Amino acid sequence: MINPYSYPQRLLSAAFLRIASAAALVLALMAGSVSAQDLSRSDVEKIVREYLLENPEIIAEAFNELQRREQAAEEAARLQALNDSADVLFNSTRQVVLGNPEGSVTLVEFFDYNCGYCKRAHGDMVRLIDENPELKVVLKEFPVLGQGSVEAAQVAVAVNSIAPEKYGEFHEALLMSRGQANLSSALAAATEIGLSEAELQAALATDKAGQTIEEVYTLANRLGLTGTPSYVVGNEVVMGAVGYEQLRSKIEALKDCDQTTC
């Protein structure tokens, strides 16, 4: 049930106007001798007030319906965005792929190296890859938690550009490290697995990192993503660290039924 006092004011106004119009028209017609045009603003307000006091449940019904319609519109827009952005979402030349690059099922994760929920969700992704030889995992650098996150993402892009085979090792080392992820900690994680800092700095001097991150920001905006982790499984956007079981069930349904629910 929606609390009308906490719902956005614009919806409150919209609901009131709709209820007011409907109530005024119905009661005017019922009166027979009064037309809707004869009612003044004060008449309408009085009629509506009396009507709502006698039928308070209609407020909740109106807000529930408005919320349902908004959610349906958002889902339709998101599905359209998924269809329009499918190529860059699943097949961008800038993205990182873990698991089976030719897998029949794809899981896309938008993450931030400073996201605590992403750290906790990392084990879910590793387990899903281990258990599903047909799973392709696409990682999208989506730094939303400050400058340190942007710097870490830039280094990650550099790692992928000079040593893509080392990205998985680097990703886990930085994501699961303690403290703030930033330029310094990301370079340290990369050099600890044997990469050259000079080569990394050269890669950072190019436009590739900025272009890659901007591509992800644009994609996330189209999909309505505001935080991390966020996932795409098939034609469904999944917000938040929903856990292993939910992701597993969606992947299994996608394999069995070609959609995330059977």
Protein Blocks (a to p, Z undefined) as FASTA:
>chain_A
ZZfklgcfklmmmmmmmmmmmmmmmmmmmnomacfklpcfklmmmmmmmmmmmmmmlmmm
mmmmmmmmmmmmmmmmmmmmmmmmmmmmmmpckbccehjfkbcbdcdddddfklmklmmm
mmmmmmmmmmmmkbccddddddfebjklmmmmmmmmmmmmmmmmlmmmmmmmmmmpgcjd
dfklmmmmmmmnopafklmmmmmmmmklmmmmmmmmmmmmmnopabdcdddehjaccedj
ebjklmmmmmmmmmmnopabZZ
